[in-house]
């Protein structure tokens, strides 16, 4: 998601300069009757992009979401030709309206977009809608996407606590099968540098900790995941599994990772904080106290 700025309301098509700004305001305020008039008078309005690269539908889905009369507004835009799968900002890598709705835990908008043809698995099967719901801790949209058929690979199954599925991603020789999927960047964080060993296992372990699944984390550790490793994508933050477990508030996860050799004093790259510091920041008093008792 991206915060608003003036460029968001300046349209690329100069012929729509004044009306686009008015339409943006109508979208945000829920003035769908006024929007209906504008869409009728300006047939290209629903497909127009701001100078930053957003359509009116993007504005409706973006943070903080849950706008007044959003369903009526969304239906108007879609009926007027809004592209439900358009990427914002970057035509190659930008986020879709569905991703933003997932990031806001906006169930109503998510349902509307899915019904209008948005792919539950994201564009080009990138799995980003579900990944973003997980990343931001948005359980309502997470569960909706799963109910609507979102696919689970190794990383995402661990994230949603489906430990019962994990064994099926491994062959008899212990190697990952093709069904385990590929290592994907977490929430649009570019992956740079050389991959770490068992990168899918490492990210699946961190996802299990973000999702609070002790069973999934234990399974992955038993399969060879390194409790202190940080896969590409997560290396920008530089937080290991124990940081995420501390933030999740799961004492059972913290105890599991500690028993498997997690570094209590490890500091992340971005904030220079230990797992106990993360627990403090996310107001997880129980896990903070536990980490301190353990020596963190």
C-alpha positions in Angstrom: 0.0 0.0 0.0 1.0 3.6 -0.5 0.0 6.7 1.3 -1.8 9.4 -0.6 -0.2 12.5 -2.0 -1.2 15.2 -4.4 0.1 13.2 -7.4 -2.5 10.6 -6.6 -5.3 13.1 -7.6 -3.6 14.5 -10.7 -4.6 12.6 -13.8 -2.5 11.8 -16.8 -5.2 12.7 -19.3 -5.4 16.5 -19.1 -9.0 16.5 -20.4 -10.0 14.9 -17.1 -7.9 17.1 -14.9 -10.7 18.7 -12.9 -13.2 15.8 -13.0 -10.6 13.2 -11.8 -9.9 15.1 -8.6 -13.7 15.5 -8.0 -14.2 11.8 -8.7 -11.4 10.8 -6.2 -13.1 12.8 -3.5 -16.5 11.2 -4.4 -14.8 7.7 -4.0 -13.3 8.5 -0.7 -16.4 10.2 0.7 -18.9 7.6 -0.6 -20.7 10.1 -2.8 -21.7 7.4 -5.3 -24.6 9.3 -6.8 -22.3 12.1 -7.8 -19.8 9.6 -9.1 -22.5 8.0 -11.2 -23.1 11.3 -12.9 -19.4 11.9 -13.5 -18.9 8.4 -15.0 -21.8 8.9 -17.3 -20.6 12.3 -18.5 -16.9 11.1 -18.9 -16.9 7.6 -20.3 -13.1 7.2 -19.9 -13.0 8.2 -16.3 -13.2 4.7 -14.8 -10.1 3.7 -16.7 -8.1 6.8 -16.2 -4.8 6.7 -14.2 -3.4 9.3 -11.9 0.1 10.6 -12.6 1.4 8.2 -9.9 -0.5 5.4 -11.7 -3.7 4.8 -9.7 -7.2 4.3 -11.0 -10.3 5.3 -9.1 -10.8 1.6 -8.2 -7.3 1.6 -6.6 -8.3 4.7 -4.6 -11.3 2.8 -3.3 -9.3 -0.2 -2.3 -6.3 1.6 -0.8 -5.5 2.3 2.8 -7.3 2.6 5.1 -10.1 1.0 3.1 -13.6 0.5 4.4 -14.9 3.7 2.8 -18.5 4.8 3.0 -20.8 3.2 0.4 -17.8 1.3 -0.9 -19.9 -1.5 -2.5 -22.1 0.9 -4.4 -19.0 2.8 -5.5 -17.1 -0.3 -6.6 -20.0 -1.6 -8.6 -20.3 1.7 -10.4 -16.7 1.7 -11.3 -16.6 -1.9 -12.5 -19.8 -1.4 -14.5 -18.1 1.7 -16.1 -15.1 -0.4 -17.2 -12.7 -0.3 -14.4 -10.0 -3.0 -14.7 -10.3 -5.2 -11.7 -6.7 -6.6 -12.3 -4.9 -3.3 -13.0 -1.6 -2.8 -11.2 -1.0 0.5 -9.5 2.1 2.6 -9.8 4.3 0.0 -11.6 2.7 -1.8 -14.5 5.0 -4.8 -14.1 5.2 -5.2 -10.3 2.6 -2.9 -8.8 -0.1 -4.0 -6.4 -3.7 -4.7 -7.5 -6.9 -3.5 -5.8 -7.3 -7.0 -4.4 -3.9 -6.9 -2.7 -4.8 -3.6 -1.1 -8.2 -4.8 0.0 -6.4 -7.8 1.6 -3.9 -5.5 3.3 -6.9 -3.6 4.9 -8.7 -6.7 6.0 -11.6 -5.4 3.9 -13.8 -8.4 3.4 -16.5 -6.6 1.5 -14.2 -5.2 -1.1 -12.3 -8.5 -1.4 -15.6 -10.3 -2.1 -16.6 -7.7 -4.7 -13.3 -7.9 -6.5 -13.3 -11.7 -6.6 -16.8 -11.7 -7.9 -15.7 -9.3 -10.6 -13.0 -11.6 -11.8 -9.9 -10.8 -9.7 -7.8 -13.9 -9.3 -7.8 -15.3 -5.8 -4.2 -16.4 -6.4 -3.0 -13.0 -7.8 -1.8 -12.1 -11.2 0.4 -14.7 -12.8 -0.3 -17.0 -9.8 2.0 -14.8 -7.7 0.0 -15.6 -4.5 0.3 -12.0 -3.3 -3.3 -11.4 -2.0 -3.1 -14.2 0.5 0.5 -13.4 1.4 -0.4 -9.8 2.1 -3.4 -10.8 4.3 -1.0 -13.0 6.3 1.7 -10.3 6.5 -0.6 -7.7 8.0 -2.3 -10.2 10.3 -5.7 -9.8 8.6 -7.5 -13.0 9.5 -10.9 -12.2 8.0 -9.6 -11.7 4.5 -7.1 -14.6 4.9 -10.0 -16.9 5.8 -12.1 -15.6 2.9 -9.4 -16.1 0.4 -8.9 -19.7 1.6 -12.6 -20.3 1.4 -12.6 -19.0 -2.2 -9.9 -21.4 -3.1 -6.5 -19.7 -2.6 -3.8 -22.2 -3.3 -1.4 -23.2 -0.6 2.3 -24.1 -1.2 4.8 -24.9 1.5 5.3 -21.3 2.6 1.7 -20.3 2.7 0.5 -23.5 4.3 2.9 -22.9 7.1 1.7 -19.3 7.4 -1.9 -20.3 7.9 -1.1 -23.1 10.3 -2.0 -26.0 8.0 0.7 -28.3 9.4 -1.3 -31.3 8.2 -0.4 -30.4 4.6 3.4 -29.9 5.0 4.4 -33.5 4.8 2.8 -33.7 1.4 5.3 -31.2 0.0 8.2 -33.6 0.6 9.2 -36.7 -1.3 10.3 -40.0 0.2 13.9 -38.8 -0.1 13.1 -35.8 2.1 13.5 -33.3 -0.8 10.9 -30.7 -1.7 8.5 -31.6 -4.4 7.3 -29.3 -7.2 4.0 -28.8 -5.3 6.0 -27.0 -2.6 6.1 -24.1 -4.9 8.9 -21.5 -5.3 10.4 -19.1 -2.9 8.5 -15.8 -3.4 9.4 -12.4 -2.1 7.4 -11.4 1.0 5.0 -8.5 0.4 6.9 -6.8 -2.5 10.3 -6.8 -0.8 12.8 -7.4 -3.6 15.0 -10.5 -3.3 18.7 -9.6 -3.9 21.9 -11.5 -3.5 22.5 -15.2 -3.4 19.9 -17.5 -1.9 20.5 -19.0 1.5 20.5 -22.8 1.9 17.0 -24.3 2.1 15.4 -20.9 1.4 11.9 -22.1 1.1 12.2 -23.9 4.4 13.6 -20.8 6.0 10.8 -18.5 4.8 8.2 -21.1 5.6 9.5 -21.2 9.2 9.3 -17.4 9.5 5.8 -17.5 8.0 4.8 -20.1 10.6 6.0 -17.8 13.3 4.1 -14.8 11.8 1.0 -17.0 11.8 1.7 -18.3 15.3 1.7 -22.0 14.4 3.9 -24.1 16.8 3.1 -27.3 15.0 4.2 -26.0 11.6 7.3 -24.5 13.0 8.3 -27.7 14.8 7.7 -29.7 11.6 9.9 -27.4 9.5 12.7 -27.4 12.1 12.6 -31.2 12.1 12.9 -31.1 8.3 16.1 -29.0 8.5 15.1 -25.4 8.7 17.8 -23.3 10.4 16.3 -21.5 13.4 18.5 -18.5 12.9 18.7 -18.2 9.1 17.1 -15.3 7.2 15.9 -15.8 3.7 16.1 -13.2 0.9 13.3 -10.8 1.1 13.4 -10.9 4.9 17.0 -9.8 4.9 16.0 -6.2 4.5 14.5 -6.3 7.9 17.1 -8.8 9.1 14.8 -10.4 11.7 15.0 -14.1 12.3 12.2 -16.5 13.3 12.5 -15.6 17.0 11.8 -11.9 16.3 8.6 -12.8 14.5 7.5 -15.3 17.2 8.1 -12.7 19.8 5.9 -10.2 17.9 3.2 -12.8 17.4 2.8 -13.2 21.2 3.1 -16.9 21.2 5.1 -18.1 24.2 4.9 -21.7 23.0 6.7 -20.6 19.8 9.3 -18.7 21.7 10.0 -21.7 23.9 10.2 -24.0 20.8 12.7 -21.8 19.0 14.8 -21.3 22.1 14.9 -25.1 22.6 16.2 -25.4 19.0 19.0 -22.9 19.5 17.5 -19.5 18.5 19.8 -16.6 19.3 18.2 -14.6 22.0 20.5 -11.7 21.4 20.2 -11.4 17.7 19.5 -7.9 16.5 17.6 -7.1 13.3 19.2 -4.9 10.6 16.5 -2.2 10.5 15.9 -1.4 14.1 18.8 -3.0 15.9 16.4 -4.7 18.2 16.5 -8.1 19.9 13.5 -10.4 19.9 12.6 -9.0 23.4 12.7 -5.6 21.8 10.2 -6.7 19.2 7.9 -8.2 21.9 8.1 -4.8 23.7 7.3 -2.9 20.5 4.3 -5.0 19.6 3.1 -4.9 23.3 3.5 -8.6 23.8 4.2 -8.5 27.5 4.1 -12.2 28.1 6.6 -13.1 25.4 8.8 -10.2 26.4 8.9 -11.4 30.0 9.6 -15.0 28.8 12.5 -13.9 26.6 14.0 -11.9 29.5 13.7 -14.9 31.8 15.4 -17.0 29.2 18.3 -14.5 29.1 17.3 -12.3 26.1 
